[in-house]
Amino acid sequence: MTKLERSINLDFYNKIVVLLNNARKKAVQTVNTTMVYTYFEIGRIIVDEEQKGKERAEYGKKILKKLSQKLNKEFGRGFSVDNLENMRKFYLTYSISETLSRKSVKEKSETVSRKFEDVDFQLSWSHYLFLMKIDDLDERKFYEIEAINNNWSLRELQRQFDTALFERLVLSRDKKGVKELSKKGQVITKPDDTVKDPYILEFLGLPEETKYSETELEQKIIDKLERFLLELGKGFTFVGRQVRFTFDDKHFRIDLVFYNRILQCFVLIDLKIGEITHQDLGQMQMYVN
């Protein structure tokens, strides 16, 4: 360490580092947000222009091709016909209310003309490109809300979708509950709301054909604890592994113990390889009691 480095107060230096890192992060977020709103507005302008053509489909293809050539020449790569089509689709997807969702594309574009001031985008362009592939409106809105509320990266959003999070939660809810998922995301008001059926742990890297022990499964979960907590759901914190407790002067150990801050209760996980026996169920019931 140099004399200059020793002379600088560490707390003083760290405060400035945090400030600069936050500023850089905010700058990146601002750029991403501005890009999303700009692409939405480009999509709106394209749709408005298309309405001037008599043969809409053919006219639309021609203007996108010409627009792509001009934009790429002036601004460089990034404005292919496919990308412009994505911007057009982005506008049509996010400018249309639920009441219009069943109308034809022509009816939608003629009925709706919203500008970017009227909408609120909180995710990156890559997030929206992925979300637009989800046809079901309720399902798409659910994943969008969850991605915003939980600060999901694109990779985590894709994983949650690939493991059918929405469908697993839907299985434990009535029709009203499913609607709530699309409006508010996963809101936990009772213990059953935390349950997914089944839990999917593909990130552990243990093929179903491979033989492994309960200890190995436990270690893999610990190694991937952050992702396991995301799979468990909202409000979970890790307490410990092989947690010992005493009952009737006998010692027992629970494989994994979590605490749910929302439900304000402990969650016990006993790992078993193979079929569950009546003895296993009785043991877990004893733990709960």
N, C-alpha and C positions, 0 to 999 in steps of 0.2 A: 504494500500500500504506500503511495507517495505521500510526501509531506502535505501537498495540497489536498489530497483525499482525506487525510486525517484531520485537517483543519476545518472541513465542512461538517456541520452538524447533520447527523444521519436523518433525524426527524424532519429537519428543514428541507433536506434534499428529497426525501420521499414524498413530502407534500407536493412538491413541484412535479415530480414524476407522475404521481396520481392525476394531477391536474392536466398534464399534457396528454396522458393516455386517454383520459375521459374526453378531452377535446378532439383527439383523433377519432375515437370511437363515434362521437357525436357527428363529426364531419362525414364519416362513412355512411352513417344512418341517414343523414340529410341528403346525401347524394343518391342513395338507394330510393328514398321516399320521393324525391324530385323526379327520378327516372320513371317510377311507377305511375305517378300522376301525369307525366308527360306522355307516356305510352297510352294511357287511357284517353287523353285528349286527342292524340293522333288517331286512335281508333274511332273516336267520335267524328272527326273531320272526314275520315275515309267513308264511314257509313253515310254521312250527310252528302258527300260527293256522289256516292253510288246511286242515291235516290234520283239524281238528275238523268241517269241513263235509262233508256227505254227497256233494253234487254239487260236486266240487272246482272245476271250471272256473268255473261260475256263482257259486259262493260266493266264489271268489278275486276275481272282478271286482267283486262288491259290496263286499267289505271294503276293497279298494284305493280305490274311489271314495269311500267314507265316510271312510277314513283321510286321503285327500288333502284333502278339504274341511276336516276338523278341523285338520290340521297347517298348512295354508295360512292358516287363520284365526288360529292362535295364533303361528306362527313366520314368517309372510309367504310370499313366493313361493319356489319351489324344490322343492315336494313334489307335483308333478303326478302323475297316474296313471302316465304314462310313466316318470317318474323313479323312482317306487316300484317299478315293474316292473323297471327296471334294477337296483335294489338287490336285489330278489328273485333276478334272474338272476345277479347278482354272487355272491351266497351259493351258489347251486346250482353255478355254474361253478368256484368256488375252494374249495369244501368237499368236493369229490369227487376221490378218488384215481384213478389211471389204471386200476385194476382195476374201477372202477365206471363208467368213462366210456361204456361201451356200453349201460348199463342205461337204462330209461325214466326220465323225470322223476319219476314217482310212486315208483319203486323207489329212486331216488337220495334223494329227500326223506325217505322213510320209513327208509332205511338209515343216512343220515348226519345227525349233529346236532353239528357242531363249532362251538365258540365262537371269538371273535376271538383269544383267548389262544393258540389252536393254530396260527394262520397268521402269515405274515410278509409284510407289504406294504411295498414300498419305492418305489413309484411314485405318481403323483398319480391322482385319481379320473378325470380326463380320459384318462390313459393306459389305465386299466383299461376304460373305456367303449369305447375303440378295440379293445383286445385281445380283448374278449368277442365282437367281430364275426368273429374268425378261428375257423372251425369245427374245423380240424385241430388236435388237441391238441399234437402235436410242434411244429408250426409256431408255435402261440401261445406255447408255453413258450420256444422259441428267441428270439422277438422280445422277450419279457419279460426274459429273462436278458441279452440284448444291450443293451436299453434301460437296465437297471440298471448293468451293467458299464461302459458307455460314457457314462452320464449323458445319454442322448438326451432332447431336448425332445420334446413331442408332435409338433411339426412334423417333426422328423428321423425319429421313429419311423414316421410316416405315409409319408415319402419312401422310407425303406428298404423298407417293405412294398410301396408302389406300384411300386418298381423290382424287386420279386421277389427280394430278397436271399437268402431261404431257398432258393428254387428254384434259383438260380444256384449256390449252394454245394452243394446236393444233387447237382447234375449231376456234380461231381467227387469224389463219395464213394460208398462201398459202403453196404450196409444198416446195418452196425455204425457206420459213420461218421455216418450220418444220425441214428441214435439218440443218439450222442454230442452232436450239435448241439442236440438237444432237452433234454439233461441239463446240458450245460456251456456252451452257446453256441459261438462260434467259437474253438476252441483250435488254435493253430498249432504243430504238431510237425514238419512237413516243408514244404519250399518249395511243394508243390502245394496245401497248405491255404490259401495266401494268394490263390489264383486264383479270380476270379469269371468266369463266362462267360455273357453278355458283360458288360463294364462299361457302365453307363448314365449318360450325362452330360447329362441333360435340363436341368439347372440352368444350363448354359452359355448357353442362350437362342439356340441356332443351329439353326433349322429345317432338316430334311434337304434341303428343296428349294432352300435358299439356297446360292449358290456363294460359297465363301470359301477363303482360302489357308491353308497350313500355319502361316504366321506368325500369322494371325488366330486360328486355333485355339489355338496356343500361348499367345497373349496372353489369350484368354478363360479358359484353364485357370489362368493366373497370377492373373487378376482374381478367380477363384473358388477360390483355392488351398485354403482351409479345407474347403470342401465336397468338393473333389477328393480331399483326403487322407482324408476320411471314406468316400468311395466306394472308394478303393484298399484300405482295410481297416486291420487292426491293425498298430501298430508302425512306420508310415512317417513319415519326416522328410524335409523338402525340403532338397536340397543346392544345386541351381542350375539355371539355364537356359543353353542354348548353351555347355555346359561343354567346354573344349578339352582334347584330349590328343594326344600325338604318338606315331606308330607308323611305324617304318622311315623316319624323317626326314620324314614327311608329317603335316600337321595335320588333325585331324578335330574336328567339333563335334557333341555329342549334345544333342538338343532339351531334354530334361528328365532330371535325375538325382535319384533319391531314395535314401535309405538305410533299410533295415528293421532296427530294433533287435532284433527277435526272431530273425530269420534271420541277423543279423550279415553282411549282404551289401548291395551296391549294386544298385539296380534302375534300368535304363536304359530310357527311353521315346523312341522315334523316331516322330514324327508324320508320317503319310502321308495324303493325300487321294486317294481312289480305290483301285483294286486294288493289292495288294502284288505286286511283281515278284520274280523270282529274284535280281536284283541287290540289292534291298532286304534280302532275307533273308541274302544273303551278307555285306552290310555289317554287319548286326546281329550275325552270327556272329563277324565279325572283332572287333567291339567286345567281345564276351564273351570271346573268346580272349585 
